[in-house]
C-alpha cells in the first residue's frame, strides 16, 4: 500500500496549513490512518490518528488546534492545522494500517512532507 502526501510548506506563526494523504494499492481495509511528525534528533511522535469507526486521538501539543478527518470512500486522510506555532515545525508523515487484498497486514508510511512555521 502506497501513501502520497501533499500540502506541506512554510507559514507564519498563527497561520494554517492542510495536509492530505491518499492511499493506493491492493487495499482491502484501512483500519487506522494518522499523522506523525519528526524533528532531527527526536523520536517520531503522534500528531493525530483516526480509526475506521471514526474515533480520533490527538497528541497533547496539538489538541484544539489540529483536526484529522477521513474520506473512507477515497482512502484519504486530511490534517487541518490551525494556529501554527514554530514548535510545530517538523517533517509530517502519513501512516495507514490494515489488510491488503490478500489479507496480509500492512503498516505503511508516506515519504514525509516538511512543515515550517517561522516569521
Residue frames as qw, qx, qy, qz and C-alpha x, y, z in Angstrom:
[[0.000, 0.891, 0.454, 0.000, 0.00, 0.00, 0.00],
 [0.449, 0.201, 0.022, 0.871, 1.43, 3.35, -1.03],
 [0.152, -0.839, -0.408, 0.325, 0.79, 6.69, 0.62],
 [0.402, 0.397, 0.175, 0.807, 1.24, 10.04, -1.11],
 [0.246, -0.702, -0.408, 0.530, 1.24, 13.18, 0.99],
 [0.291, 0.509, 0.240, 0.774, 0.79, 16.77, -0.07],
 [0.269, -0.865, -0.330, -0.265, 0.17, 20.18, 1.43],
 [0.642, -0.496, -0.148, 0.566, 3.30, 20.95, 3.41],
 [0.364, 0.711, 0.099, 0.594, 5.11, 24.24, 3.18],
 [0.352, -0.031, -0.369, 0.859, 6.11, 27.36, 5.04],
 [0.246, -0.772, -0.453, -0.373, 3.77, 29.54, 7.05],
 [0.030, 0.504, -0.378, 0.776, 3.99, 32.29, 9.62],
 [0.092, -0.155, -0.838, 0.515, 3.06, 31.68, 13.26],
 [0.368, 0.355, 0.414, -0.753, -0.69, 31.73, 13.68],
 [0.457, 0.333, -0.481, -0.670, -1.25, 30.54, 10.14],
 [0.827, 0.069, 0.453, -0.324, -2.89, 27.40, 8.79],
 [0.219, 0.392, -0.796, -0.405, -1.98, 24.51, 6.54],
 [0.877, 0.054, 0.246, -0.409, -3.87, 21.46, 5.36],
 [0.087, -0.405, 0.883, 0.219, -2.09, 18.18, 4.71],
 [0.862, 0.196, -0.039, -0.465, -3.54, 15.44, 2.53],
 [0.202, -0.375, 0.900, 0.091, -2.63, 11.77, 2.24],
 [0.817, 0.241, -0.132, -0.507, -4.03, 9.36, -0.30],
 [0.522, -0.288, 0.803, 0.009, -3.60, 5.59, -0.04],
 [0.731, 0.436, -0.286, -0.440, -3.47, 3.33, -3.06],
 [0.091, 0.374, -0.923, -0.012, -2.67, -0.27, -3.92],
 [0.524, -0.180, -0.801, -0.225, -4.20, -3.62, -3.04],
 [0.187, -0.197, 0.520, -0.810, -6.30, -2.35, -0.18],
 [0.360, -0.391, -0.834, -0.152, -8.92, -4.49, 1.50],
 [0.390, -0.837, -0.382, 0.031, -9.29, -2.44, 4.65],
 [0.270, 0.488, -0.316, 0.768, -7.78, 0.71, 6.13],
 [0.558, -0.562, -0.593, 0.148, -8.27, 0.27, 9.86],
 [0.377, -0.788, -0.137, 0.467, -6.26, 3.24, 11.00],
 [0.510, 0.606, 0.093, 0.604, -4.87, 6.35, 9.37],
 [0.446, -0.831, -0.162, 0.291, -2.88, 9.01, 11.08],
 [0.381, 0.821, -0.184, 0.383, -0.23, 11.67, 11.05],
 [0.760, -0.487, -0.068, 0.424, 3.09, 11.66, 12.86],
 [0.281, 0.925, -0.164, 0.197, 5.90, 14.18, 12.89],
 [0.856, -0.249, -0.021, 0.452, 9.60, 14.13, 13.49],
 [0.098, 0.964, -0.241, 0.048, 12.33, 16.68, 14.04],
 [0.645, 0.458, -0.545, 0.277, 16.04, 15.86, 13.80],
 [0.177, 0.336, -0.723, 0.577, 17.36, 14.12, 16.88],
 [0.488, -0.070, 0.519, -0.698, 13.94, 13.27, 18.27],
 [0.261, 0.169, 0.949, 0.050, 11.62, 10.31, 18.00],
 [0.227, -0.277, -0.568, -0.741, 8.67, 10.35, 15.68],
 [0.145, 0.184, 0.678, -0.697, 5.57, 11.40, 17.61],
 [0.115, 0.566, 0.802, 0.152, 1.85, 11.02, 17.11],
 [0.083, -0.043, -0.057, -0.994, 0.05, 14.10, 15.87],
 [0.639, 0.116, 0.241, -0.721, -3.40, 12.65, 15.22],
 [0.008, 0.053, -0.968, -0.244, -5.00, 9.35, 14.29],
 [0.652, 0.104, 0.063, -0.748, -8.38, 8.10, 13.18],
 [0.321, -0.035, 0.945, 0.041, -9.76, 4.59, 13.12],
 [0.062, -0.213, -0.775, -0.592, -12.28, 3.18, 10.70],
 [0.184, -0.636, -0.743, 0.099, -15.11, 3.80, 13.13],
 [0.051, 0.829, 0.191, 0.523, -14.34, 7.49, 13.26],
 [0.618, -0.746, -0.099, 0.226, -12.69, 7.70, 16.67],
 [0.451, 0.753, -0.206, 0.433, -9.83, 10.17, 16.81],
 [0.732, -0.547, -0.110, 0.390, -6.81, 10.66, 19.00],
 [0.309, 0.883, -0.100, 0.340, -4.54, 13.71, 19.22],
 [0.617, 0.058, -0.391, 0.680, -1.15, 14.49, 20.65],
 [0.307, -0.720, -0.444, 0.436, -1.40, 16.79, 23.66],
 [0.279, -0.382, 0.132, 0.871, 0.51, 19.60, 21.96],
 [0.042, -0.079, -0.561, -0.823, -1.96, 19.88, 19.06],
 [0.052, -0.551, -0.826, 0.107, -5.30, 19.39, 20.77],
 [0.052, 0.809, 0.373, -0.450, -7.69, 22.18, 19.93],
 [0.046, 0.697, -0.333, -0.634, -5.59, 23.37, 17.00],
 [0.134, 0.268, -0.832, -0.467, -5.39, 20.42, 14.61],
 [0.757, 0.168, 0.355, -0.522, -8.22, 18.35, 13.18],
 [0.121, -0.192, 0.910, 0.347, -7.93, 14.99, 11.44],
 [0.706, 0.328, 0.232, -0.583, -10.58, 13.83, 9.02],
 [0.319, -0.121, 0.883, 0.322, -11.01, 10.87, 6.68],
 [0.677, 0.343, -0.136, -0.636, -12.88, 10.23, 3.49],
 [0.641, -0.179, 0.746, -0.020, -13.11, 6.45, 3.58],
 [0.764, 0.542, 0.339, -0.088, -14.53, 6.15, 0.07],
 [0.480, 0.842, -0.226, 0.097, -11.43, 7.91, -1.27],
 [0.885, -0.144, -0.176, 0.406, -8.87, 6.25, 1.05],
 [0.310, 0.584, -0.112, 0.742, -7.77, 9.73, 2.04],
 [0.510, -0.654, -0.416, 0.374, -6.93, 11.41, 5.31],
 [0.203, 0.768, 0.015, 0.607, -6.50, 15.12, 5.97],
 [0.523, -0.442, -0.406, 0.606, -4.89, 17.13, 8.71],
 [0.048, 0.862, 0.184, 0.469, -6.13, 20.68, 9.17],
 [0.604, -0.244, -0.329, 0.684, -3.55, 22.61, 11.16],
 [0.040, -0.883, -0.209, -0.418, -4.58, 25.97, 12.62],
 [0.403, -0.891, 0.171, -0.124, -2.85, 28.40, 14.95],
 [0.895, 0.204, -0.218, 0.333, 0.51, 27.00, 13.94],
 [0.448, -0.862, 0.218, 0.097, 3.48, 27.57, 16.20],
 [0.278, 0.732, -0.620, -0.042, 7.22, 27.44, 15.48],
 [0.374, -0.340, 0.843, -0.187, 7.40, 24.25, 17.54],
 [0.822, 0.329, 0.370, -0.281, 5.11, 22.57, 15.01],
 [0.406, 0.720, -0.506, -0.247, 7.98, 22.70, 12.53],
 [0.591, -0.242, 0.769, -0.006, 8.78, 19.12, 11.53],
 [0.289, 0.146, -0.785, -0.528, 8.53, 16.55, 8.79],
 [0.669, 0.038, 0.401, -0.624, 5.00, 15.18, 8.86],
 [0.098, 0.157, -0.944, -0.272, 4.41, 11.54, 7.91],
 [0.757, -0.037, -0.081, -0.647, 1.19, 9.83, 6.99],
 [0.105, -0.203, 0.967, -0.117, 0.58, 6.31, 8.28],
 [0.770, 0.014, -0.135, -0.623, -2.01, 3.72, 7.33],
 [0.094, -0.227, 0.963, -0.112, -2.54, 0.17, 8.52],
 [0.765, 0.147, 0.175, -0.602, -4.99, -2.55, 7.69],
 [0.724, 0.024, 0.684, 0.090, -5.39, -5.56, 5.41],
 [0.128, 0.380, -0.597, -0.695, -4.33, -5.94, 1.81],
 [0.743, 0.175, -0.249, -0.596, -6.49, -7.74, -0.73],
 [0.675, 0.157, -0.720, 0.021, -4.65, -11.00, 0.04],
 [0.710, -0.647, -0.225, -0.163, -5.43, -10.47, 3.75],
 [0.663, 0.015, -0.306, 0.683, -1.83, -9.71, 4.66],
 [0.260, -0.881, -0.258, 0.300, -1.49, -6.88, 7.13],
 [0.516, 0.499, 0.018, 0.696, 0.27, -3.68, 6.17],
 [0.362, -0.815, -0.184, 0.414, 1.65, -0.73, 8.10],
 [0.584, 0.479, 0.253, 0.605, 2.67, 1.86, 5.52],
 [0.274, -0.691, -0.107, 0.661, 4.32, 5.25, 5.72],
 [0.465, 0.870, 0.140, 0.081, 4.37, 8.16, 3.34],
 [0.691, 0.355, -0.112, 0.619, 7.54, 9.89, 2.21],
 [0.393, -0.548, -0.313, 0.668, 7.04, 12.83, 4.55],
 [0.222, 0.768, 0.276, 0.534, 6.23, 16.47, 3.92],
 [0.406, -0.041, -0.338, 0.848, 8.04, 19.40, 5.51],
 [0.189, -0.879, -0.382, -0.214, 6.08, 21.92, 7.56],
 [0.474, 0.033, -0.246, 0.845, 7.97, 25.04, 8.60],
 [0.206, -0.891, -0.394, -0.095, 6.47, 27.68, 10.88],
 [0.552, -0.227, -0.058, 0.800, 8.59, 30.78, 11.04],
 [0.117, 0.932, 0.233, -0.251, 8.29, 34.54, 10.93]]
